């Protein structure tokens, strides 16, 4: 009898890894610090950089420049010089003047004096309001004292210095009264205060106009 073949053993069954259920992923834990130190302190929260500071509309205002005191002082001395020139011109021409010419010369002197004063105040005082107001005051004073000086110079030329001294000793406000009344015979000469108003307006206006064109330092 032929020998019998050995009985075949069943083939081993290997597990299919793809058939196994997928294990659920556990939440990842942060590694714990080792040693005796404390856990690192969390850093500051991330912030966005702040935008640069926006300047006010129109840009920064520069410092105001100009010297009102120097402007007014220089304008005063120049006004005195112009008033003396006006008084000298009146002494040389008063005999041939009519009342209309005298009033026209007075208003012309007030305007020219004020324009020069305003020009100097604007150049030195720039945009300072004090320089502009000072120019108006100096211009009005220049018109007033220019007329008064002309009255005194004419009195000296017609009479004598001693006569003028005697008149001023008895009536200190003689030149001012001559300015106020003029040749009206006791009534107010409205050309006199008109000259002051005109001088003040021109002095202030020219100073403001010139000063506004000056650059501020």
C-alpha positions as CSV (number, residue, x, y, z in Angstrom):
1,X,0.0,0.0,0.0
2,X,1.4,3.3,-0.9
3,X,2.2,5.6,1.9
4,X,-0.5,8.2,2.7
5,X,0.3,11.8,2.4
6,X,0.5,13.7,5.6
7,X,-2.6,15.6,6.5
8,X,-2.3,19.3,5.5
9,X,-2.5,21.7,8.3
10,X,-4.7,24.7,7.9
11,X,-2.9,27.9,6.8
12,X,-2.4,30.4,9.5
13,X,-4.8,33.3,9.3
14,X,-3.1,36.7,9.7
15,X,-5.2,39.7,10.9
16,X,-5.9,42.3,8.3
17,X,-4.7,45.6,9.6
18,X,-7.0,47.5,7.3
19,X,-10.0,45.8,8.7
20,X,-9.3,47.0,12.2
21,X,-11.3,50.0,13.5
22,X,-9.4,53.2,13.5
23,X,-8.5,54.2,17.1
24,X,-9.8,57.6,18.2
25,X,-7.0,60.1,18.5
26,X,-6.5,61.4,22.0
27,X,-6.1,65.1,22.5
28,X,-2.5,66.0,22.4
29,X,-1.2,67.1,25.8
30,X,1.3,69.8,26.2
31,X,4.6,68.6,27.4
32,X,5.0,69.1,31.1
33,X,8.1,71.0,32.2
34,X,10.7,68.9,33.9
35,X,12.7,69.8,36.8
36,X,11.7,72.1,39.7
37,X,11.1,75.2,37.6
38,X,7.6,76.7,37.1
39,X,5.8,76.6,33.8
40,X,7.0,79.3,31.4
41,X,5.0,82.5,31.8
42,X,3.0,83.1,28.7
43,X,4.1,86.1,26.7
44,X,2.1,89.2,26.2
45,X,-0.7,88.9,23.7
46,X,0.2,89.9,20.2
47,X,-0.9,93.4,19.5
48,X,-0.9,95.4,16.3
49,X,1.3,98.4,16.1
50,X,-0.6,101.7,16.7
51,X,-0.8,104.0,13.8
52,X,1.5,107.0,13.8
53,X,0.1,110.1,15.5
54,X,-1.7,112.2,12.9
55,X,-0.9,115.8,13.0
56,X,-3.6,118.4,13.3
57,X,-5.0,119.7,10.0
58,X,-2.9,122.5,8.5
59,X,0.4,121.2,10.0
60,X,2.2,122.5,13.1
61,X,1.9,126.1,13.7
62,X,5.3,127.8,13.8
63,X,6.2,130.2,16.6
64,X,5.1,133.7,16.1
65,X,7.9,136.0,15.1
66,X,8.4,139.8,15.1
67,X,9.0,142.4,17.8
68,X,6.1,144.7,18.4
69,X,8.1,146.9,20.8
70,X,11.0,147.5,18.3
71,X,8.4,148.1,15.6
72,X,6.6,150.8,17.6
73,X,9.7,152.5,18.8
74,X,11.3,152.8,15.4
75,X,8.0,153.9,13.9
76,X,7.7,156.6,16.6
77,X,11.1,158.1,15.8
78,X,10.4,158.1,12.1
79,X,7.0,159.7,12.7
80,X,8.7,162.5,14.6
81,X,11.1,163.1,11.8
82,X,8.2,163.2,9.2
83,X,6.3,165.6,11.5
84,X,9.3,168.0,11.6
85,X,9.5,168.0,7.9
86,X,5.8,168.8,7.6
87,X,6.3,171.7,10.1
88,X,9.2,173.0,8.1
89,X,7.2,172.9,4.9
90,X,4.4,174.8,6.6
91,X,6.7,177.5,7.8
92,X,8.0,178.0,4.3
93,X,4.6,178.2,2.6
94,X,2.1,179.4,5.2
95,X,1.9,182.9,3.9
96,X,0.8,181.7,0.4
97,X,-1.6,179.1,1.6
98,X,-5.4,179.2,1.5
99,X,-7.5,177.3,4.0
100,X,-8.2,174.6,1.4
101,X,-4.5,174.1,0.7
102,X,-3.7,174.1,4.5
103,X,-6.3,171.4,5.1
104,X,-5.1,169.4,2.1
105,X,-1.5,169.5,3.3
106,X,-2.6,168.4,6.8
107,X,-4.5,165.4,5.5
108,X,-1.6,164.6,3.1
109,X,0.8,164.7,6.0
110,X,-1.4,162.5,8.1
111,X,-1.7,159.9,5.3
112,X,2.0,159.8,4.4
113,X,3.1,159.7,8.0
114,X,0.7,156.8,8.7
115,X,1.8,154.9,5.6
116,X,5.5,155.1,6.7
117,X,4.7,154.1,10.2
118,X,2.5,151.2,9.1
119,X,5.2,150.0,6.7
120,X,7.9,149.9,9.5
121,X,5.5,148.3,11.9
122,X,4.6,145.6,9.5
123,X,8.2,144.8,8.5
124,X,9.4,144.5,12.1
125,X,6.2,143.4,13.9
126,X,5.2,140.9,11.2
127,X,1.7,139.5,12.2
128,X,1.7,140.6,15.8
129,X,-1.5,142.5,16.6
130,X,0.4,144.7,19.1
131,X,2.5,146.1,16.3
132,X,-0.6,146.9,14.2
133,X,-2.4,148.6,17.0
134,X,0.8,150.5,17.9
135,X,1.1,151.7,14.3
136,X,-2.4,153.1,14.4
137,X,-1.7,155.0,17.7
138,X,1.7,156.3,16.6
139,X,0.2,157.4,13.2
140,X,-2.6,159.4,15.0
141,X,-0.1,161.0,17.4
142,X,2.1,161.9,14.5
143,X,-0.7,163.7,12.7
144,X,-1.6,165.6,15.9
145,X,1.8,166.6,17.0
146,X,2.9,167.4,13.5
147,X,0.1,170.1,13.3
148,X,1.0,171.4,16.8
149,X,4.7,171.7,16.0
150,X,3.8,173.5,12.8
151,X,1.8,176.0,14.8
152,X,4.7,176.6,17.2
153,X,7.2,177.0,14.4
154,X,5.0,179.5,12.5
155,X,4.6,181.5,15.8
156,X,8.4,181.5,16.3
157,X,9.0,182.7,12.7
158,X,6.4,185.4,12.9
159,X,7.2,186.7,16.4
160,X,10.1,185.3,18.4
161,X,11.0,182.3,20.6
162,X,10.5,184.4,23.7
163,X,7.0,185.3,22.6
164,X,6.2,181.6,22.1
165,X,7.6,180.8,25.6
166,X,5.4,183.5,27.1
167,X,2.3,182.3,25.3
168,X,2.9,178.7,26.4
169,X,3.4,179.9,30.0
170,X,0.0,181.5,30.0
171,X,-1.8,178.9,27.8
172,X,0.1,175.5,27.7
173,X,-2.6,174.0,25.4
174,X,-2.4,176.8,22.9
175,X,-1.2,174.5,20.0
176,X,-3.8,171.9,20.8
177,X,-6.6,174.6,20.7
178,X,-5.2,175.8,17.4
179,X,-5.5,172.2,16.1
180,X,-9.0,171.8,17.4
181,X,-10.5,175.1,16.2
182,X,-8.2,175.9,13.3
183,X,-9.3,179.0,11.4
184,X,-13.0,178.5,12.0
185,X,-13.3,181.3,14.6
186,X,-14.3,179.3,17.6
187,X,-16.1,176.3,16.0
188,X,-14.7,172.8,15.7
189,X,-12.6,172.3,12.6
190,X,-13.7,168.8,11.6
191,X,-10.7,168.3,9.4
192,X,-8.5,168.0,12.5
193,X,-10.2,164.9,14.0
194,X,-10.7,163.5,10.4
195,X,-6.9,163.6,10.0
196,X,-6.4,161.5,13.2
197,X,-9.0,158.9,12.1
198,X,-7.5,158.8,8.6
199,X,-4.0,158.3,10.0
200,X,-5.0,155.6,12.4
201,X,-6.9,153.6,9.7
202,X,-4.0,153.9,7.2
203,X,-1.4,153.0,9.9
204,X,-3.2,149.9,11.0
205,X,-4.1,148.8,7.5
206,X,-0.6,149.1,6.1
207,X,0.9,147.4,9.1
208,X,-1.5,144.5,8.8
209,X,-1.1,144.2,5.0
210,X,2.7,144.2,5.2
211,X,2.8,142.0,8.3
212,X,0.6,139.3,6.7
213,X,3.0,138.8,3.9
214,X,6.0,138.3,6.2
215,X,7.0,134.7,6.8
216,X,6.9,133.5,10.4
217,X,10.2,132.3,11.8
